[in-house]
Amino acid sequence: MKILNFWMVAIMALSFSTTFVSCSDNDDDTNLAKEIAGIYNGYSVGECNMFSDYLLGNQSTATITANEDGTINLVYKSGSGDFTLNNLKLSSKSFSGSGEVAMSMGGGTGSSYDYTLEGSVNESKVLTLKANVDIPVPMGKMEIVFVQGETPITYNIAATYQYNSSLSISVMGSSYGSTDECKAVIKRASDTTVDITLNGFANLTGGGSGMNLGDFTISGVNVTAEANGTYSLSLGEYESTDSTERAITGESLSGTIAADGTATINTDFRPGSMPMAISAVFTGSNTASAE
């Protein structure tokens, strides 16, 4: 009888131990869910076959709410689509899920596509999110990344300025031609610098047409945010190579991007061994409404 009682007590003890561990695990999950719950503000960038490092939303939000069972609900407003997932299980402070999202770019309601999403929150409560959306070609699968924090200013001016555009050059104050078949392509290089490619020198009419100038890129242009939504461009000396493989020695660059998307870019440069600097002035807009 004593032996029987011993085994009954042992089995009961084991049962209580298992139950205790189970409750403890559930409490841990619930605590983790509550720890990462909150509203996260940031911006969203996208990449697909047609573009990369493209700002999809400069005021994106991700809202995480905790459920009593230790799972979480996520609402991620990317700026081009709202991703909503419920009852996501946590693995440490990481999670993943899948669903369907209506994508729109440039306003309006777009088509719906399947997606997968994964995310995590680190010890400093910084959220990382990445969604992969299955969009047919030509776009192809789009990767959307949420970045917590303020949007770098260079995202706000990265674009192609090709509408209502003009490019003119002069030497020592004398005009050497101009063209409206031109554009400036501004790409983000860092949070505070951009690369600017000036296109259209081969289309100049007037004295400049005989110079055989090629298009070239000016790297590392500094960007500064000014009042009323204007951005200033500045750079001292620079070196480049134009599309004819001619060396370009730049003396300076200055310019502005207005709040309405109109760019004005001025640069002085010497192509090859030319002793005198050429002054180039480009103006153009990144929106068709400027035409």
VOFITOR-988441 format. One record per residue: residue number from 1; z, y, x of N, C-alpha, C in turn. Coordinates in steps of 0.001 Angstrom, whole numbers. Example, Ala and Ser with C-alpha at 12.3 -4.5 7.8 and 13.67 -1.06 7.14 Angstrom:
- 1; 7800; -5690; 13190; 7800; -4500; 12300; 7800; -3300; 13200 $
- 2; 7080; -2250; 12850; 7140; -1060; 13670; 7870; 30; 12900 $
// end
This chain:
- 1; 0; -1203; 825; 0; 0; 0; 0; 1270; 871 $
- 2; 806; 1238; 1945; 834; 2389; 2841; -524; 2633; 3470 $
- 3; -1239; 1515; 3814; -2579; 1657; 4393; -3523; 2276; 3390 $
- 4; -3447; 1834; 2098; -4313; 2376; 1053; -4062; 3870; 846 $
- 5; -2792; 4228; 803; -2456; 5646; 626; -2985; 6492; 1781 $
- 6; -2937; 5944; 2987; -3441; 6663; 4159; -4919; 6985; 4018 $
- 7; -5723; 5988; 3607; -7154; 6214; 3462; -7472; 7183; 2318 $
- 8; -6699; 7129; 1222; -6917; 8059; 114; -6658; 9499; 564 $
- 9; -5575; 9685; 1323; -5266; 11030; 1836; -6352; 11517; 2773 $
- 10; -6871; 10613; 3628; -7928; 10995; 4573; -9203; 11435; 3859 $
- 11; -9566; 10669; 2805; -10787; 11001; 2054; -10634; 12332; 1352 $
- 12; -9451; 12570; 759; -9214; 13837; 77; -9275; 15015; 1054 $
- 13; -8702; 14794; 2243; -8720; 15857; 3255; -10134; 16192; 3680 $
- 14; -10956; 15145; 3847; -12356; 15357; 4233; -13103; 16114; 3154 $
- 15; -12826; 15783; 1909; -13482; 16443; 782; -13141; 17921; 750 $
- 16; -11846; 18236; 924; -11434; 19630; 931; -12057; 20390; 2088 $
- 17; -12176; 19733; 3236; -12765; 20371; 4422; -14211; 20729; 4182 $
- 18; -14980; 19795; 3556; -16396; 20035; 3276; -16562; 21182; 2307 $
- 19; -15721; 21199; 1277; -15795; 22272; 288; -15498; 23624; 925 $
- 20; -14516; 23636; 1800; -14141; 24886; 2482; -15281; 25424; 3335 $
- 21; -15963; 24551; 4080; -17086; 24962; 4923; -18206; 25516; 4082 $
- 22; -18477; 24868; 2940; -19554; 25314; 2064; -19286; 26716; 1557 $
- 23; -18071; 26982; 1113; -17724; 28318; 630; -17808; 29343; 1756 $
- 24; -17397; 28951; 2942; -17435; 29853; 4082; -18856; 30249; 4421 $
- 25; -19802; 29276; 4397; -21203; 29592; 4682; -21753; 30564; 3664 $
- 26; -21434; 30359; 2378; -21929; 31237; 1333; -21369; 32647; 1505 $
- 27; -20093; 32735; 1879; -19497; 34045; 2115; -20185; 34761; 3270 $
- 28; -20533; 34003; 4326; -21222; 34596; 5474; -22567; 35165; 5055 $
- 29; -23327; 34408; 4237; -24629; 34890; 3774; -24475; 36152; 2933 $
- 30; -23461; 36147; 2057; -23241; 37315; 1199; -22881; 38540; 2032 $
- 31; -22045; 38344; 3042; -21666; 39454; 3915; -22866; 40003; 4680 $
- 32; -23743; 39103; 5168; -24937; 39542; 5886; -25841; 40360; 4962 $
- 33; -26003; 39887; 3742; -26846; 40602; 2782; -26296; 42000; 2517 $
- 34; -24985; 42101; 2374; -24374; 43401; 2127; -24475; 44306; 3354 $
- 35; -24428; 43719; 4542; -24513; 44505; 5777; -25855; 45205; 5923 $
- 36; -26935; 44521; 5528; -28267; 45094; 5735; -28787; 45831; 4510 $
- 37; -28033; 45806; 3413; -28468; 46501; 2203; -28518; 48002; 2449 $
- 38; -29506; 48664; 1840; -29622; 50113; 1981; -31054; 50577; 1839 $
- 39; -31249; 51872; 1992; -32586; 52483; 1936; -32980; 52904; 3349 $
- 40; -34132; 52429; 3787; -34627; 52719; 5132; -35856; 53629; 5011 $
- 41; -35851; 54737; 5737; -36958; 55693; 5705; -37755; 55634; 7004 $
- 42; -39076; 55756; 6883; -39916; 55712; 8074; -41371; 55964; 7732 $
- 43; -42250; 55344; 8476; -43686; 55488; 8257; -44360; 54140; 8449 $
- 44; -45601; 54028; 7962; -46330; 52761; 8024; -47676; 52973; 8707 $
- 45; -48007; 52075; 9621; -49308; 52117; 10292; -50032; 50798; 10042 $
- 46; -51365; 50871; 9984; -52158; 49690; 9691; -53210; 49414; 10734 $
- 47; -53653; 48164; 10756; -54713; 47742; 11672; -55542; 46661; 10996 $
- 48; -56867; 46786; 11103; -57791; 45775; 10573; -59094; 45875; 11361 $
- 49; -60158; 45265; 10847; -61434; 45293; 11567; -62022; 46701; 11649 $
- 50; -61643; 47586; 10722; -62263; 48906; 10639; -61466; 50005; 11325 $
- 51; -60174; 49777; 11589; -59384; 50811; 12250; -58143; 50182; 12862 $
- 52; -57497; 50939; 13753; -56253; 50489; 14366; -55316; 51681; 14510 $
- 53; -54012; 51406; 14503; -53002; 52452; 14653; -53258; 53593; 13680 $
- 54; -53558; 53222; 12424; -53922; 54203; 11394; -52716; 54469; 10500 $
- 55; -52388; 55731; 10297; -51236; 56093; 9474; -51559; 55860; 8001 $
- 56; -50859; 54887; 7390; -51050; 54584; 5977; -50101; 55385; 5095 $
- 57; -48911; 55640; 5597; -47941; 56405; 4824; -46930; 57066; 5741 $
- 58; -46777; 58380; 5641; -45838; 59077; 6522; -44472; 59282; 5873 $
- 59; -44299; 58791; 4637; -43002; 58833; 3966; -42742; 57485; 3295 $
- 60; -42764; 56439; 4092; -42552; 55089; 3576; -41055; 54818; 3423 $
- 61; -40728; 53969; 2450; -39330; 53571; 2250; -39254; 52066; 2030 $
- 62; -38175; 51489; 2484; -37879; 50076; 2234; -36453; 50003; 1695 $
- 63; -36297; 49449; 501; -34985; 49358; -135; -34563; 47900; -210 $
- 64; -33415; 47588; 376; -32864; 46235; 365; -31593; 46234; -475 $
- 65; -31533; 45330; -1448; -30318; 45158; -2248; -29807; 43736; -2063 $
- 66; -28498; 43596; -2064; -27857; 42295; -1847; -27559; 41611; -3175 $
- 67; -27790; 40319; -3232; -27441; 39507; -4392; -26154; 38746; -4128 $
- 68; -25479; 38333; -5187; -24195; 37653; -5044; -24311; 36315; -4325 $
- 69; -25511; 35697; -4389; -25676; 34391; -3748; -26066; 34508; -2277 $
- 70; -26043; 35717; -1718; -26362; 35899; -308; -27821; 36166; -32 $
- 71; -28685; 36174; -1060; -30090; 36522; -871; -30256; 38036; -1032 $
- 72; -31449; 38530; -730; -31719; 39959; -867; -32988; 40186; -1679 $
- 73; -33101; 41368; -2250; -34325; 41844; -2877; -34875; 42985; -2028 $
- 74; -36204; 43025; -1888; -36852; 44037; -1054; -37925; 44768; -1842 $
- 75; -37903; 46093; -1785; -38996; 46914; -2307; -39467; 47804; -1168 $
- 76; -40692; 47552; -691; -41254; 48285; 439; -42437; 49100; -47 $
- 77; -42303; 50424; -24; -43377; 51333; -428; -44063; 51829; 846 $
- 78; -45238; 51264; 1135; -45902; 51521; 2416; -46750; 52781; 2428 $
- 79; -47081; 53285; 1236; -48005; 54410; 1161; -49386; 53967; 722 $
- 80; -49696; 52672; 911; -50963; 52121; 456; -50764; 50915; -447 $
- 81; -49519; 50551; -692; -49204; 49423; -1554; -47706; 49219; -1603 $
- 82; -47215; 48760; -2755; -45785; 48498; -2922; -45537; 46995; -2875 $
- 83; -44730; 46567; -1907; -44413; 45161; -1714; -43038; 44890; -2326 $
- 84; -42978; 43997; -3311; -41723; 43676; -3986; -41451; 42183; -3880 $
- 85; -40323; 41830; -3275; -39931; 40430; -3108; -38470; 40274; -3514 $
- 86; -38176; 39232; -4281; -36818; 38982; -4750; -36271; 37665; -4213 $
- 87; -34959; 37605; -4109; -34238; 36381; -3740; -34688; 35809; -2392 $
- 88; -34832; 36704; -1414; -35204; 36265; -74; -33978; 35713; 647 $
- 89; -34122; 34539; 1232; -33028; 33951; 1979; -32962; 34552; 3375 $
- 90; -31732; 34707; 3865; -31529; 35281; 5185; -31303; 34200; 6222 $
- 91; -31920; 34374; 7373; -31622; 33564; 8548; -31098; 34528; 9592 $
- 92; -29770; 34541; 9765; -29118; 35625; 10486; -29435; 36906; 9727 $
- 93; -30101; 37872; 10331; -30484; 39076; 9608; -32003; 39188; 9490 $
- 94; -32683; 38053; 9501; -34138; 38009; 9368; -34513; 37369; 8034 $
- 95; -35714; 37684; 7570; -36180; 37156; 6289; -37701; 37151; 6261 $
- 96; -38270; 36416; 5338; -39722; 36358; 5172; -40044; 35966; 3742 $
- 97; -41259; 36290; 3311; -41683; 35944; 1966; -43168; 36179; 1798 $
- 98; -43672; 35939; 608; -45088; 36121; 313; -45253; 36529; -1136 $
- 99; -46398; 37143; -1432; -46653; 37578; -2791; -48030; 38177; -2926 $
- 100; -48176; 39069; -3886; -49449; 39730; -4147; -49198; 41224; -4274 $
- 101; -50071; 42023; -3670; -49873; 43472; -3660; -51181; 44164; -4028 $
- 102; -51072; 45254; -4800; -52222; 46092; -5126; -52352; 47149; -4042 $
- 103; -53459; 47107; -3299; -53682; 48029; -2193; -54564; 49190; -2634 $
- 104; -54216; 50385; -2197; -55027; 51563; -2491; -55020; 52468; -1281 $
- 105; -56173; 53038; -967; -56293; 53987; 131; -57102; 55179; -370 $
- 106; -56557; 56355; -182; -57240; 57558; -643; -57024; 57838; -2117 $
- 107; -55952; 57289; -2690; -55646; 57543; -4093; -56225; 56481; -4999 $
- 108; -55718; 56430; -6231; -56194; 55446; -7192; -55534; 54095; -6984 $
- 109; -55815; 53176; -7894; -55269; 51826; -7826; -56342; 50879; -7312 $
- 110; -56049; 50170; -6264; -57018; 49263; -5672; -56875; 47842; -6193 $
- 111; -57529; 46916; -5519; -57471; 45511; -5901; -56199; 44872; -5370 $
- 112; -55879; 43701; -5911; -54685; 42969; -5492; -55054; 41880; -4500 $
- 113; -54199; 41696; -3497; -54451; 40711; -2446; -53156; 39959; -2118 $
- 114; -53334; 38733; -1640; -52181; 37948; -1194; -51671; 38488; 140 $
- 115; -50387; 38322; 362; -49818; 38780; 1620; -48629; 37925; 2008 $
- 116; -48312; 37969; 3297; -47060; 37425; 3819; -46317; 38550; 4502 $
- 117; -45006; 38462; 4512; -44192; 39533; 5082; -43006; 38943; 5815 $
- 118; -42660; 39553; 6935; -41461; 39161; 7667; -40728; 40411; 8131 $
- 119; -39418; 40314; 8214; -38636; 41479; 8600; -37309; 41083; 9198 $
- 120; -36644; 42052; 9774; -35331; 41825; 10368; -34619; 43160; 10514 $
- 121; -33292; 43091; 10600; -32465; 44267; 10817; -31590; 43986; 12028 $
- 122; -31623; 44881; 13023; -30845; 44621; 14232; -29411; 45125; 14091 $
- 123; -28629; 45001; 15149; -27220; 45352; 15097; -27003; 46859; 14883 $
- 124; -28020; 47669; 15211; -27919; 49113; 14992; -28437; 49524; 13623 $
- 125; -28689; 48527; 12781; -29225; 48703; 11433; -30576; 49428; 11452 $
- 126; -31441; 48972; 12331; -32824; 49433; 12374; -33698; 48322; 11803 $
- 127; -34473; 48669; 10800; -35303; 47693; 10099; -36696; 47611; 10710 $
- 128; -37173; 46392; 10895; -38551; 46142; 11309; -39231; 45316; 10231 $
- 129; -40393; 45751; 9784; -41154; 45026; 8759; -42603; 44892; 9196 $
- 130; -43191; 43742; 8922; -44618; 43559; 9181; -45208; 42718; 8056 $
- 131; -46260; 43247; 7429; -46949; 42539; 6350; -48381; 42257; 6770 $
- 132; -48856; 41058; 6468; -50250; 40690; 6700; -50919; 40468; 5351 $
- 133; -51918; 41313; 5048; -52584; 41294; 3755; -53971; 40675; 3911 $
- 134; -54279; 39700; 3066; -55578; 39008; 3135; -56631; 39806; 2383 $
- 135; -57348; 40660; 3101; -58416; 41479; 2524; -59752; 40949; 3037 $
- 136; -60760; 40794; 2158; -62055; 40278; 2600; -62738; 41232; 3587 $
- 137; -63736; 40727; 4297; -64536; 41561; 5188; -65237; 42624; 4343 $
- 138; -65577; 43798; 4894; -65545; 44114; 6320; -64163; 44464; 6878 $
- 139; -63203; 44780; 6012; -61878; 45119; 6533; -61229; 43934; 7218 $
- 140; -61250; 42797; 6571; -60566; 41635; 7113; -59069; 41763; 6948 $
- 141; -58329; 40801; 7451; -56875; 40811; 7306; -56290; 42101; 7883 $
- 142; -55449; 42753; 7067; -54818; 43997; 7499; -53352; 43747; 7851 $
- 143; -52946; 44241; 9005; -51545; 44179; 9411; -50920; 45547; 9171 $
- 144; -49826; 45559; 8426; -49118; 46798; 8127; -47719; 46713; 8725 $
- 145; -47367; 47694; 9524; -46074; 47701; 10209; -45270; 48911; 9753 $
- 146; -44026; 48676; 9356; -43096; 49743; 9014; -42293; 50109; 10256 $
- 147; -42232; 51400; 10547; -41464; 51892; 11689; -40420; 52866; 11160 $
- 148; -39162; 52599; 11425; -38094; 53457; 10929; -38010; 54730; 11765 $
- 149; -37849; 55876; 11088; -37713; 57140; 11800; -38769; 58145; 11386 $
- 150; -38785; 59287; 12074; -39732; 60358; 11783; -41134; 59987; 12265 $
- 151; -42142; 60428; 11532; -43529; 60174; 11908; -43912; 61027; 13110 $
- 152; -44389; 60436; 14204; -44846; 61246; 15352; -45945; 62209; 14925 $
- 153; -45903; 63423; 15451; -46823; 64460; 15004; -48285; 64123; 15281 $
- 154; -48541; 63307; 16283; -49936; 63027; 16634; -50647; 62201; 15558 $
- 155; -49886; 61465; 14744; -50518; 60742; 13638; -51132; 61713; 12629 $
- 156; -50557; 62902; 12534; -50999; 63854; 11516; -52330; 64514; 11837 $
- 157; -52777; 64426; 13087; -54053; 65078; 13436; -55099; 64085; 13946 $
- 158; -54719; 62830; 14117; -55699; 61833; 14588; -56742; 61599; 13501 $
- 159; -57991; 61959; 13792; -59069; 61861; 12798; -60384; 62215; 13463 $
- 160; -61458; 62081; 12694; -62780; 62523; 13141; -63117; 63827; 12436 $
- 161; -63382; 64856; 13205; -63679; 66182; 12672; -65198; 66374; 12738 $
- 162; -65845; 66129; 11601; -67310; 66082; 11577; -67938; 66905; 10454 $
- 163; -67128; 67515; 9609; -67662; 68274; 8481; -67667; 69764; 8792 $
- 164; -68742; 70426; 8362; -68898; 71863; 8603; -68656; 72183; 10075 $
- 165; -69213; 71355; 10939; -68901; 71449; 12368; -69946; 72259; 13133 $
- 166; -69507; 72799; 14267; -70420; 73511; 15165; -69891; 73396; 16582 $
- 167; -70816; 73383; 17529; -70487; 73331; 18948; -71372; 74335; 19666 $
- 168; -70765; 75219; 20438; -71537; 76209; 21185; -71008; 76295; 22602 $
- 169; -71901; 76688; 23543; -71478; 76845; 24928; -71959; 78191; 25458 $
- 170; -71234; 78664; 26454; -71612; 79913; 27108; -71228; 79834; 28582 $
- 171; -71907; 80626; 29394; -71614; 80698; 30824; -71451; 82168; 31189 $
- 172; -70277; 82516; 31694; -69960; 83888; 32082; -70243; 84868; 30947 $
- 173; -69904; 84444; 29719; -70041; 85312; 28561; -71401; 85287; 27904 $
- 174; -72390; 84627; 28500; -73733; 84568; 27921; -73924; 83248; 27186 $
- 175; -74426; 83314; 25943; -74621; 82116; 25127; -75716; 81238; 25719 $
- 176; -75450; 79924; 25717; -76444; 78975; 26217; -76790; 77916; 25183 $
- 177; -76555; 78227; 23912; -76995; 77318; 22875; -75872; 76815; 21988 $
- 178; -76276; 76201; 20865; -75317; 75676; 19907; -75960; 74581; 19071 $
- 179; -75132; 73879; 18305; -75625; 72837; 17399; -74596; 72596; 16314 $
- 180; -75079; 72152; 15143; -74165; 71714; 14094; -74201; 70186; 13951 $
- 181; -74931; 69536; 14845; -74941; 68064; 14880; -73922; 67622; 15927 $
- 182; -72654; 67680; 15555; -71579; 67439; 16523; -70324; 66985; 15789 $
- 183; -69385; 66506; 16560; -68082; 66126; 16005; -67071; 66022; 17138 $
- 184; -65805; 66050; 16759; -64720; 65825; 17704; -63872; 64681; 17166 $
- 185; -63619; 63706; 18014; -62804; 62557; 17624; -61461; 62668; 18335 $
- 186; -60388; 62768; 17542; -59046; 62876; 18103; -58302; 61566; 17866 $
- 187; -57856; 60947; 18953; -57109; 59688; 18868; -55713; 59873; 19438 $
- 188; -54754; 59218; 18812; -53366; 59301; 19264; -53204; 58566; 20586 $
- 189; -52653; 59228; 21581; -52390; 58599; 22872; -50908; 58265; 23020 $
- 190; -50052; 59135; 22498; -48607; 58917; 22512; -48029; 59705; 21349 $
- 191; -46715; 59778; 21272; -46092; 60519; 20176; -46375; 62012; 20251 $
- 192; -46725; 62522; 21445; -46925; 63970; 21611; -48258; 64332; 22274 $
- 193; -49114; 63360; 22568; -50406; 63651; 23199; -51535; 62921; 22481 $
- 194; -52742; 63482; 22605; -53934; 62875; 22019; -55064; 62896; 23035 $
- 195; -56077; 62062; 22784; -57332; 62097; 23543; -58402; 62671; 22631 $
- 196; -59188; 63625; 23151; -60210; 64295; 22354; -61583; 64020; 22954 $
- 197; -62489; 63463; 22147; -63872; 63242; 22569; -64773; 64249; 21867 $
- 198; -65489; 65034; 22642; -66426; 66012; 22107; -67832; 65414; 22132 $
- 199; -68450; 65334; 20957; -69791; 64774; 20815; -70768; 65835; 20312 $
- 200; -71968; 65858; 20891; -72996; 66765; 20403; -73671; 67600; 21462 $
- 201; -73246; 67483; 22708; -73851; 68295; 23767; -75348; 68008; 23930 $
- 202; -75759; 66776; 23664; -77188; 66434; 23795; -78032; 67071; 22702 $
- 203; -77393; 67604; 21656; -78126; 68199; 20532; -78200; 69728; 20604 $
- 204; -77718; 70303; 21699; -77733; 71755; 21829; -79161; 72298; 21834 $
- 205; -79353; 73421; 21161; -80623; 74142; 21238; -80375; 75456; 21960 $
- 206; -81347; 75945; 22701; -81162; 77136; 23518; -81101; 76737; 24979 $
- 207; -80564; 77600; 25807; -80537; 77345; 27250; -79764; 76100; 27616 $
- 208; -78767; 75730; 26803; -77952; 74568; 27120; -78687; 73251; 27006 $
- 209; -79826; 73252; 26305; -80570; 72002; 26143; -81138; 71509; 27468 $
- 210; -81305; 72425; 28431; -81844; 72027; 29720; -80781; 71566; 30698 $
- 211; -79514; 71629; 30306; -78440; 71214; 31206; -78211; 69710; 31198 $
- 212; -78749; 69048; 30180; -78584; 67594; 30055; -77111; 67177; 30087 $
- 213; -76299; 67892; 29323; -74883; 67567; 29240; -74662; 66341; 28361 $
- 214; -73676; 65541; 28733; -73312; 64390; 27931; -71955; 64582; 27277 $
- 215; -71666; 63750; 26287; -70361; 63799; 25628; -69284; 63304; 26585 $
- 216; -68057; 63792; 26396; -66972; 63336; 27273; -65637; 63399; 26555 $
- 217; -64658; 62693; 27121; -63319; 62595; 26541; -62308; 63316; 27418 $
- 218; -61454; 64077; 26783; -60377; 64803; 27465; -59074; 64103; 27104 $
- 219; -58431; 63512; 28084; -57249; 62693; 27829; -55952; 63462; 28053 $
- 220; -54920; 63061; 27307; -53584; 63610; 27515; -53385; 65025; 27050 $
- 221; -54060; 65414; 25969; -53911; 66773; 25437; -52568; 66881; 24712 $
- 222; -51803; 67905; 25039; -50480; 68093; 24445; -50596; 68660; 23030 $
- 223; -49736; 68151; 22130; -49721; 68594; 20734; -48346; 69165; 20419 $
- 224; -48338; 70337; 19789; -47089; 70988; 19392; -47181; 71399; 17935 $
- 225; -46145; 71091; 17156; -46108; 71483; 15749; -45690; 72952; 15639 $
- 226; -46462; 73718; 14885; -46168; 75129; 14672; -45794; 75353; 13205 $
- 227; -45643; 76596; 12819; -45287; 76928; 11445; -46466; 76676; 10509 $
- 228; -46147; 76521; 9229; -47151; 76390; 8166; -48082; 75197; 8348 $
- 229; -47585; 74137; 8975; -48380; 72919; 9094; -49481; 72972; 10119 $
- 230; -49454; 73940; 11012; -50469; 74067; 12068; -49995; 73349; 13324 $
- 231; -50954; 72794; 14079; -50658; 72120; 15340; -51449; 72793; 16457 $
- 232; -50791; 72996; 17602; -51441; 73605; 18762; -51821; 72535; 19769 $
- 233; -52973; 72727; 20413; -53471; 71831; 21456; -53476; 72584; 22777 $
- 234; -53064; 71910; 23842; -53071; 72586; 25147; -53159; 71571; 26277 $
- 235; -53816; 71974; 27348; -53928; 71152; 28556; -54426; 72032; 29688 $
- 236; -53930; 71767; 30879; -54405; 72482; 32057; -55616; 71774; 32644 $
- 237; -55639; 71618; 33931; -56780; 70969; 34584; -56875; 69499; 34193 $
- 238; -58098; 69007; 34095; -58319; 67600; 33765; -59612; 67119; 34409 $
- 239; -59762; 65817; 34462; -60992; 65205; 34979; -61521; 64197; 33965 $
- 240; -62838; 64115; 33894; -63465; 63180; 32971; -64845; 62810; 33503 $
- 241; -65543; 61976; 32763; -66926; 61601; 33089; -67718; 61614; 31800 $
- 242; -68858; 62298; 31784; -69614; 62358; 30533; -70495; 61126; 30354 $
- 243; -71202; 61083; 29229; -72002; 59903; 28886; -73211; 59711; 29780 $
- 244; -73502; 60678; 30661; -74587; 60511; 31641; -74030; 60119; 33006 $
- 245; -72731; 59769; 33050; -72034; 59381; 34282; -71832; 60550; 35243 $
- 246; -71879; 61760; 34718; -71642; 62940; 35536; -70159; 63300; 35510 $
- 247; -69627; 63651; 36668; -68221; 64027; 36740; -67996; 65363; 36030 $
- 248; -66899; 65433; 35295; -66513; 66654; 34599; -65180; 67125; 35167 $
- 249; -65149; 68367; 35626; -63901; 68958; 36108; -63469; 70023; 35115 $
- 250; -62387; 69741; 34400; -61923; 70668; 33384; -60935; 71668; 33945 $
- 251; -61056; 72909; 33500; -60138; 73954; 33944; -58999; 74177; 32946 $
- 252; -59296; 74041; 31651; -58260; 74216; 30637; -58792; 73810; 29275 $
- 253; -57866; 73574; 28354; -58218; 73319; 26958; -57146; 73944; 26083 $
- 254; -57588; 74546; 24980; -56667; 75094; 23997; -57281; 74918; 22618 $
- 255; -56451; 75013; 21598; -56993; 74868; 20258; -55914; 74738; 19212 $
- 256; -56347; 74631; 17964; -55438; 74470; 16837; -56035; 73507; 15824 $
- 257; -55137; 72851; 15101; -55521; 72090; 13921; -54782; 72745; 12759 $
- 258; -55520; 73356; 11851; -54902; 74069; 10739; -54402; 73100; 9680 $
- 259; -53570; 73614; 8774; -53000; 72774; 7719; -54066; 72193; 6807 $
- 260; -55222; 72856; 6700; -56289; 72352; 5834; -57200; 71353; 6543 $
- 261; -56843; 70970; 7785; -57632; 69978; 8510; -58782; 70537; 9303 $
- 262; -58798; 71845; 9548; -59857; 72481; 10341; -59427; 72568; 11802 $
- 263; -60285; 72078; 12680; -59984; 72077; 14112; -60790; 73152; 14829 $
- 264; -60140; 73831; 15769; -60806; 74753; 16688; -60401; 74343; 18095 $
- 265; -61383; 73997; 18915; -61109; 73495; 20262; -61923; 74307; 21263 $
- 266; -61247; 74848; 22261; -61892; 75614; 23335; -61605; 74938; 24665 $
- 267; -62644; 74761; 25474; -62421; 74190; 26798; -63404; 74757; 27803 $
- 268; -62917; 74980; 29009; -63752; 75419; 30127; -63861; 74264; 31108 $
- 269; -65097; 73945; 31511; -65303; 72801; 32405; -66524; 73021; 33287 $
- 270; -66573; 72287; 34399; -67712; 72329; 35312; -68305; 70932; 35442 $
- 271; -69559; 70756; 35028; -70201; 69447; 35174; -70765; 69271; 36584 $
- 272; -70523; 68133; 37205; -71049; 67863; 38533; -70591; 68903; 39542 $
- 273; -71551; 69419; 40288; -71233; 70401; 41334; -71492; 71834; 40886 $
- 274; -71654; 72047; 39599; -71926; 73391; 39093; -70775; 74323; 39484 $
- 275; -71072; 75458; 40133; -70006; 76333; 40637; -69339; 77157; 39543 $
- 276; -70049; 77403; 38439; -69514; 78226; 37363; -69085; 77343; 36192 $
- 277; -68024; 77775; 35525; -67516; 76990; 34393; -68328; 77253; 33129 $
- 278; -68478; 76205; 32349; -69081; 76306; 31025; -67949; 76409; 30009 $
- 279; -68058; 77351; 29098; -67075; 77485; 28021; -67645; 76865; 26755 $
- 280; -66953; 75885; 26200; -67398; 75225; 24988; -66416; 75528; 23866 $
- 281; -66968; 75780; 22678; -66150; 76037; 21493; -66616; 75098; 20389 $
- 282; -65667; 74307; 19874; -65969; 73411; 18752; -65126; 73797; 17555 $
- 283; -65758; 73777; 16367; -65021; 73929; 15114; -65523; 72859; 14150 $
- 284; -64612; 72368; 13323; -65000; 71349; 12347; -63786; 70905; 11553 $
- 285; -64065; 70177; 10469; -62982; 69724; 9597; -63004; 68213; 9463 $
- 286; -61853; 67657; 9113; -61771; 66206; 8912; -61901; 65815; 7444 $
- 287; -62201; 66776; 6576; -62378; 66479; 5159; -63721; 66990; 4670 $
- 288; -64357; 66206; 3815; -65678; 66573; 3315; -65624; 67817; 2448 $
- 289; -64466; 68126; 1884; -64347; 69296; 999; -64596; 70596; 1729 $
- 290; -64582; 70530; 3085; -64811; 71738; 3881; -66275; 72156; 3862 $
- 291; -67147; 71218; 3466; -68563; 71558; 3512; -68956; 72437; 2315 $
// end
